Amino acid sequence: MRDAPPIVDLPKEQRAVRRKAIFALAVCVLTLGVATVGLPRLFAFPDDLIERLAFAVRANLVIGLWVMLAVRMVAKVRFESAQDNAGSAYSQPSARLAVPAAFLQNTLEQGAIAALGNLALATVAGRQPLAYMVATVLLFSLGRVTFLRAYPHGASGRAFGIVTTVLPTMGAYLWTIIDMILVVFSIHSHR
């Protein structure tokens, strides 16, 4: 049985989460802004919808690699641990497996949401959405590394990583939804 986590000073922890989340927001805004404006000037992104969707599928491979890495981390612990070898259906994870299992669960959740956002964003016309997508997978990777490394340090430790993973995805959803609304109004106003 695992030891209970230490009781934290919740207000202090919440302040630290907010500080790290604000820092992550700044990193995301800067990275996404520079990529969205700068990358289309440096690289030719596809215009055809099928090619754009193919681009998104390929970008999503980066996300898939993170899921594969997380699965491998869990499998390695299970292979080496008699306590964890039987599988999650038969026992609670050991202390050694707890962080890799939590990382896998979070990466699966965030990865599914991000991959769908990238596919949807690929349907938005222009080269900027694809440039944004490039930055999204880079920030997803940064978020996963920092989330995993800081996991043992509590919510404030995980804050930068989770926010860096989530915010670009939220932006992709928002961009796509706004584009859908504009398309609907454009079609409606032409009738």
VENHU-V826476 format. One record per backbone hydrogen bond with DSSP energy under -1.0 kcal/mol. CO is the residue of the C=O (numbers start at 0). NH is the residue of the N-H. Records with the same first field share a line. If there is no record, write none. Layout:
# VENHU-V826476
CO: NH, NH
This chain:
# VENHU-V826476
7: 9
8: 12
9: 13
10: 14
11: 15
12: 16
13: 17
14: 18
15: 19
16: 20
17: 21
18: 22
19: 23
20: 24
21: 25
22: 26
23: 27
24: 28
25: 29
26: 30
27: 31
28: 32
29: 33
30: 34
31: 35
32: 36
33: 37
34: 38
37: 40
38: 42
47: 51
48: 52
49: 53
50: 54
51: 55
52: 56
53: 57
54: 58
55: 59
58: 61
59: 63
60: 64
61: 65
62: 66
63: 67
64: 68
65: 69
66: 70
67: 71
68: 72
69: 73
70: 74
71: 75
72: 76
73: 77
74: 78
75: 79
76: 80
80: 84
83: 86
86: 89
93: 97
96: 100
97: 101
98: 102
99: 103
100: 104
101: 105
102: 106
103: 107
104: 108
105: 109
106: 110
107: 111
108: 112
109: 113
110: 114
111: 115
112: 116
113: 117
114: 118
115: 119
116: 120
117: 121
119: 122
120: 123
126: 130
127: 131
128: 132
129: 133
130: 134
131: 135
132: 136
133: 137
134: 138
135: 139
136: 140
137: 141
138: 142
139: 143
140: 144
141: 145
142: 146
143: 147
144: 148
145: 149
149: 152
150: 153
153: 157
154: 158
157: 161
158: 162
159: 163
160: 164
161: 165
162: 166
165: 169
166: 170
167: 171
168: 172
169: 173
170: 174
171: 175
172: 176
173: 177
174: 178
175: 179
176: 180
177: 181
178: 182
179: 183
180: 184
181: 185
182: 186
183: 187
184: 188
187: 190
